[in-house]
Amino acid sequence: MSVRLAVVGVSHRSAPVSVRERLHIGPERARELAAELGAGGVEAVIFSTCNRTEIYLAGDDLEAATGWALEKLAVPGCAPLVLQDRDVAAHLFAVAGGLESMLLGETQILGQVRRAYADSLEAGSSGPVLSRLFGHAIRAGRRIRTQTQVAERPTTVPAAAVRLAEDTVGSLEHANVLVLGAGAMSELVLVSLVHRRAGSISVASRTLEGAVALGERFDGRAVPFAELDSALSRADVVISATASRDFVVSPAQLHGRAGRPLVLVDLAVPRDVDPGVASIDGCRLFDIDDLEHAAAAGRATRAGELARARAIASEEADRFHEWQTAVDVMPAIVSLRRRAWEIRSSELRRAQRKLDRLGPRERRLVESLTAQIVNKLLHEPTVRMKSAGPAGPAYAGAVQHLFALAEEQR
């Protein structure tokens, strides 16, 4: 097989957040790395979220690129997932359908897949194979959502975080809730807080404009980052989802609370809240891995739908693999058809004088008859090469040799 696929990755299934945050690749860095791979002749899409970092590759020879990806995701004690060809498609389609998410059927993942692909287009690293793969993944994800109930009453990570905070404090109706960050994740947190009738909401962000915009939309108060310590001292619940590479909340900022209870839910990867906060009297700290309990409950109640959804992902992977195999044999098919039509045209030219004696109707009949002969002779070899699966390249090689097509392709 000439066109190969590979994915190297880690996820919440194979690594805790303490490892995933070290391997997380931000959008700008992802575009840079993808462009670097693309410049080397390898198609690449880098997909990094709070729960997974995966590097998708396509090309004729992926040994060096796969080794490079393994080095990027190498952490002691963590073995990255490595898949090839059809298994890559099956995995990505399941991811796009929310089947590999911590929270089964969660709705954010399809948009994240779409953004990763868009970033690769911007970086110029996604060629025809990965474009086909990711386009197919988006369609497969939609099909899973519309034809199964795996996403019935879907749960998002932000919604699960708000419920976790509510379960811990008992009720949010009289709580002072501080949201750190002004991105898409924080926006979904705020939607859930309003739905759960949170008492008082504040939003803090390094860019005050973002905090003001979200605060106005959700009837909350914007907090300048310079006043974060004061906001933390008033809070009963903190839910954090910034894009910071460093800790935003440290133990030193909370020592003045004198044991007053505080619940912190850290959704960021890398983490926003220093794990040392958990040792402070009155503080209860949760990170994204603590949502696994809600994930297990969701999987248990929708086991039947999960099986149906995985069957759809597998079916779509088979369709993609058929296309991938056909791509490998297409040069032989194109060359064979070109050779056959060249022979037809050559023979018609040799018979030109005799054909000139025919009337227009008879001339069209001869041309139609010879075209039908060519098409019927080529039909079975074309279909069999396309549907031969792993044997397709061997069939194509035999055709190229028997009809001396290799020289023409060169």
N, C-alpha and C positions, 0 to 999 in steps of 0.2 A: 504494500500500500504506500503510495507516494505522499499523499497529503495526510499528515498525522495530527492528532489532537492529544493534548495532555493538560492536566490541572494538578497543581501542587498547592496544598492549603492546610490551614488549621482552623478549628471551629470550637464552639462551646462543648462539642462532644469529645474533643481530644485534649483540650487545654483550658485551665482556669483563667479567669480574667487577669490574674497577675502575669500570666504568660502572654495572653492575647494583646494586652496593652503594649508590650514590648515589640510585638510584631505588627501592630496597627500601622497602616500606611495612609496618610492624609491625601486628599484629592490632588493637590499640587504635586506632591512627591510621586503619587501613582502615575500621573501623566508623564513626569520626567522619566521614570523607570520604563514605562510602556514605550515611550519614544525611543529610549536607548535600545530596547529589544527590537523595535520596528526597524531601526537603522541597520540592525544586523541581519535583516531579512526574515525575521520571525514575527508573525502576528501575535499580539499580546493584549489581554485585557486584565487589569488588576482590580480586584473586587474586595474592598475592605470595609467592614461594618463593625459594630460593637461586638458581634458574635462570631465573625469569621474574617479571615484574610486569605484570599485565594488568587492564584496567578494562573490564568488560562492562556494556553499557547497553541499555535498551529503553524505547521511548516513541513518541509520535506524531511528535515533532519533536526530532531528536537533534543538530541542527547545533551549538547552543551547548554541549551536554554533551560532544560529541566534541571541540570546540575546547578546552574546559576540560581534558579528559584529555590531549590533545596537549601542552598547556602543562605539565601535571604531569610528563610523561615526556620533556620536551624536554632533550636534551643535545647539544652541538655534535658533529657527526660521527656521530651515531646517528639513523637514521630509524626511528621506531616503526612497527610493523605496524598497519595499519588495515584491518579487514574489515567487511563488512555482510551482514546477513540470512542466507541459507543458508550462506555461507562462514564465518560466526561459529559456527554449529552444527557444521559439518564440522571446524573447528579445535579447538573445545572437546572434541568427542568423541574426536578423535585424541589430545589432551592427556590426557584421562581414561584412555585405553587405554595410556598409556605410550609412544605412538608419537612424541611430540615431545620426550621426555626425553633428556637427555644420554646416559643409560644405557638403551638400548632395553628396554622392558618392565619398567622398575623399578617396584617395588610400592608405594612411598610416595605416588605422585602421586594415586591415587584418593581416599585419605584426606584429602589436602590440598584436593582439589576439594570434598569433602564439608564440610570445616571452613570453607572460604571461603563456601560457600552458607549454612551455619549462622550464621556471623557476620553475613551480610547480613540474615538473618531477625531476628537480635537487634537489628540497627540499624534494622529496619523499612524497608529499602530494596529488598527483593526482592518484586516483585509477581507477578501470575499468569504473565507471559511468562517472566521469568527463573527463576521457580520451576519452570515446565514445562521450560525449557531445561536447568537444572542437574539436575533429576530424571532427565531423558532422558539426560544425559551420564553420570550414575552407572550407569544401566542399560546404556548403550552400552559403557562401560569394562569392566563385568563380562562382557558378551557377548564382547568382544574377548579377554578373558583365558580364557574357558571354551571358545570355539570356534576359537581358534588357539593355536599354540605360541610366539607371540611373547614370552610371559613364561615359557617353559620355562627352568628353572634361572635365575630372575630375579635380577638384580643390583641392589642398592641402592647409593646413594652412599656410605653408611658402610662397607659391605662392600668396595666398590672402593677406598676410602681405606685400609682396613686391608691389603688386598692390595698396594697401591702402597707402603706403608711396609715391608711384608715383603719385597717385591722389592728395595727399596733397601738394606735392612740385611742381607738374606740369610736371616735367621730371626728370629722373635720369641720363641723358646723361652727365651732367656737375656736378653731385653731388658727394661729398665725403661720401661714405657709410662705416660705421663701423659695422661689425658683431661680436657679443659677443658669444663665445662658439664654440666648434669644434666637436660637436656630429652630429647625423644623421639629426636633425632638421636644424642645421646651414648649413649643406651640401646642403640641399634642398633650403634653402634661397639663397645660392650662385648660384645654378643652375638658379634660377629665376632672380637673379640680372644680370647674364651674358646674359640671354635671353632678358632682358629689357635694355641691353646696358648701364649698370651703368658706370659712368665715372671713378671713382677710388674706389677700394675696399680694405679694411683692415680687418684683422681677429685677434681678441684678445682672448686668452684662458689662463686659469691658467697653463695648460701644453703647453709650448711653442712649443713642437714638433708637437702637434696637429694643432696649428695655422700655423706652417710652412708648414705642409703637405697640408692643405686645401688652403693656400695661393699659393703654387706652382701649384696646380691643376687648380685653377681658376684665375691665373694671378693677384693675390692680394698680399698685403704686410702683413707679420706677425708682430704682435705687442705684446711685452712682457707685462704681466699684470702690471708690475711695471711702465709702461709708459702709462697706461690707461687714466690718466687725460689729458695728452698731446694729445692723440688720440681723446678724446672727444671734446677737444677745437677746433680741425680741422674739425670735422664731421658735415655734413648737415643732415644725416640720420643715426640713430642707430637702428639696429634690434637685439634683444637680445634673446638668447635661451640656457642659461647655465643650469646646474643641481645644481646650488648653492642653499643652504638652506637659505641664507641671501641675502640682497640687494647687487647688484654689482655696481649700479649707484645711487648716493645720490645727493641731492640738492647742497651740498657743492662743489661737483666736477664741477658744471655747472654755478656757480654764476659769473665766470670770463668771460662769453661770451658776456657781454654788450648788451644783447637784440638780438644778431644775431639769426635768426630762426634755430630751431633744431626740427626734427621730430623723435620721439622715438616710436618704436613698440615692445612691450614686449610680447613675446610668451611663456615665462617660467611660469611654475607652480611648486613650489612657484615662485612669481614674482621676476624679477631681478632688476626692477627699482622702487625706492621709489616713491609712489604716490605723495609725496610732490613736485616732479620735475614739475608736471603740473602747479604749481603756479608760476614758474619762467618765467619772461617776455621772450617771443619768443619761449618757449618750448611747443610743442604739444605732449602729451603722449597718446598712445593707448595701451590697453591690449588685451588679446585674446578674451574677450567678445565683443570688438568693431567690430569683424569680423561678428557679427550676421547679419548685413545688407546684406553682400554678401551671407550669408547662406539663408536668406529669398528670395532673388532674384533667387537663384539656385533652391529652392524648388518650387517656383511659375512656373518656366519655364519647370519643369519636373514632374508636378503633375501626369500625366498619367503613366509615367514610374515608379513613386514611388508606385502607386497603384499595378502595376504588380509585382514589387519587393517585396512588403509586402505580396502579395498572395503567392509568392514562399517561403518566410520565414515561413509563416503559414503552408504551405503544408509540408515543411521539419520538422517543429515542431511536426506536427501530426505523421510523420514517426518515429521521435525519441520517442515520447510518447508511440507509439505502442511497440517499443523495451523495453522501461522502464517498461511498464506493463507486457510484456512477462518475463522480468527478475524476477518479483515478483512471477509469477506462475511456473517458471521453476523447482524449487525444487519439487513441487507436480507432474509435468509432468515426471520428471526423476524418481521419486520414483514409480509412477504408471507403467511406462514402465518396470522398473527393476522388480517390483512384477509380472507383466504379463509374462515376459520372464523367471523368476524363476519358475513360475507355469508350463509353457510349458516344460522347461528342466526337472522338477521333474516328470511330467507325462510321458515324453519320457523315462526316466530312469526306471520308474515302468513297462513300456511296453517293456523293453529291450529284454526279452526272446522271445516275440512274434515278435519283429522287426528283431531279428536275423534270423528268418526263411525266411525273405524277401530277394529278390535279391537286388543288388546295386541300380538298377534303381527304384524299388519300395520304397526302403529306402529313397532315395533322394526325391521322390514324397511326402512321408509322412512328411518329414522335411520341404519341401517347403510349403505344404498345411497348416501345423500348424503355420508356420511363417506368412503366408498371413492372416490367421484368426486373429492372435494377432495384426498385423499392421492395419487391417481394423477396428477392434473393437476399437483401440486406436486413430484412425485418427480423428474422430469427436470431442471427448472430448479434444484432444490436440489443434485442431484448434479453438474450441469455447473458451477455457481458454485463449489462446493467443490473441484472438480478442475481449475479453469481456470488455476491457477498464477498467473503475473504478470498475466494478463488478468482474474483474478477481480474485482478492484475495479471494472474497467470494466463487467463484466457486472452487478455489484451496483448500480452507478450507473444503468445503463440500466433495471433492474428498478424501482429507486426512482422514477425519472422516469416510466416508463410506467404504473405503478400508483399514482402520487401518494403514495408512502410517506414522502418526505422530511419533509413537514409533520408526519406522525404521529410520526416519530422525534424531531423537535425538541420 
